[in-house]
Amino acid sequence: MPESTPALHVDPFRVDVHPERARVRVEPVGELDLATADMLQGQLLELRDSGFDSIVLDLRRITFLDSTGIALILREDRAAREAGVQFGLISGPPAVQRVLGLCGVLDELRFVGDDCAHDDACGQSASASAASAAP
């Protein structure tokens, strides 16, 4: 009789929302892809429509990112700017950042620190952040 291998347990995708002082931090957990992008997009739209003027998408717990997820991030960035809402990202794991870099979108997006509470300290693009960190 062939030995069966145990099935990998994968937690379902979820979106955690963390209201913070001057912003709301949205933390997707799991794989951001074709199957899950609508859930995240719906949550971001609801928060934008609720009147939050600063939304931060925290990528630290994303385990996989495909082109659908990248397109969602770019659409949300554009929609937020059009609505007058600040939209920033907290960098994800190396694999997620690598995918964003390979797609050439890192310089188009605004990355913020995970501890910044004031918009002026958080409003740097990836290239501005790198330049300010250089000696």
C-alpha contacts under 8 A as a table, 3 or more apart, distances in Angstrom:
res1	aa1	res2	aa2	distance
11	D	30	G	7.25
12	P	30	G	7.02
13	F	28	P	7.38
13	F	29	V	5.72
13	F	30	G	4.96
13	F	31	E	6.44
13	F	32	L	7.88
13	F	36	T	6.82
14	R	28	P	5.89
14	R	29	V	5.38
14	R	30	G	7.02
15	V	26	V	6.87
15	V	27	E	5.63
15	V	28	P	4.28
15	V	29	V	6.08
15	V	39	M	7.69
15	V	40	L	6.49
15	V	43	Q	7.70
16	D	26	V	5.99
16	D	27	E	4.99
16	D	28	P	6.16
16	D	29	V	7.51
17	V	24	V	7.05
17	V	25	R	5.95
17	V	26	V	4.72
17	V	27	E	6.16
18	H	24	V	5.75
18	H	25	R	5.01
18	H	26	V	6.30
18	H	27	E	7.74
19	P	23	R	6.36
19	P	24	V	4.25
19	P	25	R	6.11
20	E	23	R	5.27
20	E	24	V	5.42
20	E	25	R	6.96
21	R	24	V	7.85
21	R	117	A	7.02
22	A	54	S	6.96
22	A	117	A	6.55
22	A	118	H	7.25
23	R	52	F	6.90
23	R	53	D	7.03
23	R	54	S	4.71
23	R	55	I	5.72
23	R	56	V	7.14
23	R	117	A	7.78
24	V	52	F	7.08
24	V	54	S	6.45
24	V	55	I	5.10
24	V	56	V	6.22
25	R	55	I	6.00
25	R	56	V	4.69
25	R	57	L	5.96
25	R	58	D	6.54
26	V	44	L	7.73
26	V	55	I	7.24
26	V	56	V	6.02
26	V	57	L	4.89
26	V	58	D	5.84
27	E	57	L	6.13
27	E	58	D	4.83
27	E	59	L	6.61
27	E	60	R	7.79
27	E	61	R	7.20
28	P	32	L	7.66
28	P	40	L	7.05
28	P	57	L	7.88
28	P	58	D	7.04
28	P	59	L	6.82
28	P	61	R	6.59
28	P	62	I	6.42
29	V	61	R	5.00
29	V	62	I	5.41
29	V	63	T	7.53
30	G	61	R	6.42
30	G	62	I	4.98
30	G	63	T	5.15
30	G	64	F	6.95
31	E	36	T	7.26
31	E	62	I	5.79
31	E	63	T	5.23
31	E	64	F	4.54
31	E	65	L	6.26
32	L	35	A	7.67
32	L	36	T	5.66
32	L	37	A	5.89
32	L	62	I	6.66
32	L	63	T	7.69
32	L	64	F	5.97
32	L	65	L	5.07
32	L	66	D	6.80
32	L	68	T	7.79
32	L	69	G	5.43
33	D	36	T	5.44
33	D	37	A	5.61
33	D	64	F	7.46
33	D	65	L	5.94
33	D	66	D	5.28
33	D	67	S	7.28
33	D	68	T	5.48
33	D	69	G	5.23
34	L	37	A	5.67
34	L	38	D	7.84
34	L	66	D	7.67
34	L	68	T	5.49
34	L	69	G	7.21
35	A	38	D	7.48
36	T	39	M	5.59
36	T	40	L	6.89
37	A	40	L	5.28
37	A	41	Q	6.06
37	A	68	T	6.88
37	A	69	G	6.05
37	A	72	L	6.97
38	D	41	Q	4.98
38	D	42	G	5.98
39	M	42	G	5.27
39	M	43	Q	6.41
40	L	43	Q	5.16
40	L	44	L	6.23
41	Q	44	L	5.14
41	Q	45	L	6.11
41	Q	72	L	7.05
41	Q	76	E	7.78
42	G	45	L	5.17
42	G	46	E	6.13
43	Q	46	E	5.11
43	Q	47	L	6.26
44	L	47	L	5.19
44	L	48	R	6.15
44	L	76	E	7.77
45	L	48	R	5.10
45	L	49	D	6.00
46	E	49	D	5.12
46	E	50	S	6.02
47	L	50	S	4.94
47	L	51	G	6.77
47	L	52	F	6.09
47	L	55	I	7.97
48	R	51	G	5.62
48	R	52	F	5.53
48	R	53	D	7.21
48	R	55	I	7.75
48	R	80	A	7.58
48	R	85	V	7.41
49	D	52	F	7.48
52	F	55	I	6.88
52	F	85	V	7.41
53	D	84	G	7.33
53	D	85	V	4.64
53	D	86	Q	6.04
54	S	85	V	5.65
54	S	86	Q	4.53
54	S	87	F	5.97
55	I	85	V	7.34
55	I	86	Q	6.14
55	I	87	F	4.97
55	I	88	G	6.49
56	V	87	F	5.71
56	V	88	G	4.72
56	V	89	L	5.39
56	V	90	I	7.04
56	V	112	V	7.94
57	L	87	F	7.58
57	L	88	G	6.21
57	L	89	L	4.73
57	L	90	I	6.24
58	D	61	R	7.57
58	D	89	L	5.73
58	D	90	I	4.61
58	D	91	S	6.92
58	D	92	G	7.26
59	L	62	I	5.42
59	L	89	L	6.96
59	L	90	I	5.73
59	L	91	S	5.66
59	L	92	G	4.27
59	L	93	P	7.48
59	L	96	V	7.95
60	R	90	I	6.92
60	R	91	S	6.23
60	R	92	G	4.03
60	R	93	P	5.74
61	R	92	G	6.91
61	R	93	P	7.53
62	I	65	L	7.08
62	I	92	G	6.69
62	I	93	P	7.39
62	I	96	V	7.35
63	T	93	P	7.79
63	T	96	V	7.59
64	F	95	A	7.83
64	F	96	V	6.78
65	L	68	T	7.87
65	L	69	G	5.76
65	L	70	I	7.11
65	L	96	V	6.18
65	L	99	V	7.41
66	D	69	G	5.39
66	D	70	I	6.47
67	S	70	I	4.97
67	S	71	A	6.03
68	T	71	A	5.12
68	T	72	L	6.16
69	G	72	L	5.00
69	G	73	I	6.28
70	I	73	I	5.14
70	I	74	L	6.31
70	I	100	L	7.29
71	A	74	L	5.15
71	A	75	R	6.07
72	L	75	R	5.08
72	L	76	E	6.02
73	I	76	E	5.18
73	I	77	D	6.12
74	L	77	D	5.10
74	L	78	R	6.31
74	L	109	L	7.79
75	R	78	R	5.18
75	R	79	A	6.02
76	E	79	A	4.97
76	E	80	A	5.90
76	E	87	F	7.89
77	D	80	A	5.30
77	D	81	R	6.35
77	D	87	F	5.97
77	D	88	G	7.81
77	D	109	L	7.41
78	R	81	R	5.23
78	R	82	E	6.24
79	A	82	E	5.08
79	A	83	A	6.17
80	A	83	A	5.03
80	A	84	G	6.08
80	A	85	V	4.76
80	A	86	Q	6.32
80	A	87	F	6.10
81	R	84	G	5.05
81	R	85	V	5.68
81	R	86	Q	6.63
81	R	87	F	7.45
82	E	85	V	7.58
87	F	110	R	7.27
88	G	109	L	7.31
88	G	110	R	5.02
88	G	111	F	5.37
88	G	112	V	5.91
88	G	123	G	7.75
89	L	109	L	7.55
89	L	110	R	6.20
89	L	111	F	4.61
89	L	112	V	5.79
90	I	111	F	5.71
90	I	112	V	5.54
90	I	113	G	6.18
90	I	114	D	6.06
91	S	97	Q	6.83
91	S	111	F	6.70
91	S	112	V	7.87
92	G	95	A	7.82
92	G	96	V	5.58
92	G	97	Q	5.94
93	P	96	V	5.40
93	P	97	Q	6.32
94	P	97	Q	5.10
94	P	98	R	5.94
95	A	98	R	5.03
95	A	99	V	6.35
96	V	99	V	5.25
96	V	100	L	6.42
97	Q	100	L	5.09
97	Q	101	G	6.09
98	R	101	G	4.97
98	R	102	L	6.06
99	V	102	L	5.09
99	V	103	C	6.23
100	L	103	C	5.20
100	L	104	G	6.37
100	L	105	V	5.73
100	L	106	L	5.90
101	G	104	G	4.99
101	G	105	V	6.16
101	G	106	L	5.58
102	L	105	V	7.92
104	G	107	D	7.38
105	V	108	E	5.16
105	V	109	L	6.59
106	L	109	L	5.57
106	L	126	A	6.31
107	D	110	R	7.64
107	D	125	S	6.40
107	D	126	A	5.51
107	D	127	S	5.92
108	E	125	S	7.38
109	L	125	S	6.13
109	L	126	A	6.96
110	R	123	G	6.70
110	R	124	Q	5.96
110	R	125	S	4.21
110	R	126	A	6.22
111	F	122	C	7.51
111	F	123	G	7.51
111	F	124	Q	6.42
111	F	125	S	5.58
111	F	126	A	5.72
112	V	116	C	7.12
112	V	122	C	4.81
112	V	123	G	6.63
112	V	124	Q	6.75
112	V	125	S	7.91
113	G	116	C	5.48
113	G	122	C	6.48
116	C	119	D	7.72
116	C	121	A	6.44
116	C	122	C	5.96
117	A	121	A	7.65
117	A	122	C	7.57
118	H	121	A	5.58
118	H	122	C	6.44
119	D	122	C	5.00
119	D	123	G	5.89
120	D	123	G	5.57
121	A	124	Q	7.48
124	Q	127	S	7.84
124	Q	128	A	5.55
124	Q	129	S	5.73
125	S	128	A	5.18
125	S	129	S	6.11
126	A	129	S	5.14
126	A	130	A	6.22
127	S	130	A	5.12
127	S	131	A	6.14
128	A	131	A	5.03
128	A	132	S	6.13
129	S	132	S	5.23
129	S	133	A	6.23
130	A	133	A	5.14
130	A	134	A	6.42
131	A	134	A	5.34
132	S	135	P	7.90
